[in-house]
Amino acid sequence: MARKLFIPGPIDVREDVLEKMATPMIGHRSKEISALQERISKKLQKIFYTENEILLSTSSGSGLMEGAIRSCTSKKAAVFSCGAFGDRWYKMAVTNNVKADLYNVDLGKAITPELVDKVLSTGEYDLIAIQHNETSTGITNPIEKIADVVRKYDDIVFCVDAVSSAGGIKIEVDKNNIDILITSTQKALGLPPGMAICTFSERAIKRAEKVEFRGTYFDLLAMYKYLKKKNYQYPSTPSISHMFAMDYQLDNILEEGLENRFNRHKDMANLVRAWAENHFKLFTDKNYLSNTLTVIENNQNINISELNSKLIEKGMQIANGYGDLKDKTFRISHMGDYNIEDIKYLLDTIDEILGF
Ligand SMILES: *Cc1c(COP(=O)(O)O)cnc(C)c1O
């Protein structure tokens, strides 16, 4: 029996989507691959509400996070962090010799527009990096209000990690002037792990042109230029299997309807939150709760590994807390193609195991 993964990625992939991974190969310099990429790009532009170009990277999302901060920081990057993935972005800057400063908030709290304003008002920075949805703490940052702040400043490349939210929570790239929005296949889009996606704006292109050492494999400008020149192809061989599955799954997403999809995520989140408040406590600031995963404070001191072993016997799995939050919190993800019934079944099973 396939296990249902209520972990924040990878999540279950529908059988019919998985089957598309087994489509016979086509050449990476063929007319068919150009058409395939063009179709994918058009669909992703709808899902991300953008007219900017779409880039696919054969890597997980982290590859594009590293590529974005390295390719597009000229002066200095301001990296905002409300958890593990924000910290990771800062580390990527440092290890690539990209000048950057880290601005942290307490775990479970959101990045505020006021903090972003204060940092940008120093005039020291020309790129900001921020999570839309921080998967270690269950925070969805107020990205629209932050966008209003970023807009006040000239020439800031606005990079947003939406790895665990894009496709599950609405993010309007163009309306919010997001220059680079990054996501991975294995989270809210409901695809197998192995590819990453980003949007790439005119401002990001102009900036990258001024950056000398952009690396090679994750040089976003090189990817973009090649794609433009060679009719939607890439400098190196992409994961064509993922592209087949993506082309198909994006149709499923658009057929469901974006608003319906976002509302389904909201409904699943509401159910898990109510359950969590009934038996435990929410770890996350209630004003910024994520619709794609819930982080629950383990105030009952349950043995999370033991709970998970019992869940696994029944064909399900949840996630322990991330990093320092291990055993102090646990996480239930509700993203991708799950529905309310799946979530009810999971929560009922947990109730049964814990004797609630
Ligand atoms: C999962 C995740 C990442 C890392 O993505 P990979 O595809 O595993 O590289 C980055 N940021 C956030 C918010 C995530 O949830």
PDBQT file of the ligand as one rigid body, heavy atoms in Angstrom, charges set to zero:
ROOT
HETATM    1  C1  LIG A 401      11.440  22.256   1.360  1.00  0.00    +0.000 C 
HETATM    2  C2  LIG A 401      11.835  23.674   1.461  1.00  0.00    +0.000 A 
HETATM    3  C3  LIG A 401      13.032  24.145   0.903  1.00  0.00    +0.000 A 
HETATM    4  C4  LIG A 401      14.026  23.232   0.287  1.00  0.00    +0.000 C 
HETATM    5  O1  LIG A 401      13.533  22.746  -0.894  1.00  0.00    +0.000 OA
HETATM    6  P1  LIG A 401      14.279  21.546  -1.622  1.00  0.00    +0.000 P 
HETATM    7  O2  LIG A 401      13.395  21.337  -2.811  1.00  0.00    +0.000 OA
HETATM    8  O3  LIG A 401      14.276  20.398  -0.661  1.00  0.00    +0.000 OA
HETATM    9  O4  LIG A 401      15.635  22.004  -1.944  1.00  0.00    +0.000 OA
HETATM   10  C5  LIG A 401      13.293  25.488   0.947  1.00  0.00    +0.000 A 
HETATM   11  N1  LIG A 401      12.444  26.344   1.528  1.00  0.00    +0.000 NA
HETATM   12  C6  LIG A 401      11.297  25.934   2.078  1.00  0.00    +0.000 A 
HETATM   13  C7  LIG A 401      10.398  26.939   2.695  1.00  0.00    +0.000 C 
HETATM   14  C8  LIG A 401      10.957  24.589   2.064  1.00  0.00    +0.000 A 
HETATM   15  O5  LIG A 401       9.816  24.175   2.613  1.00  0.00    +0.000 OA
ENDROOT
TORSDOF 0
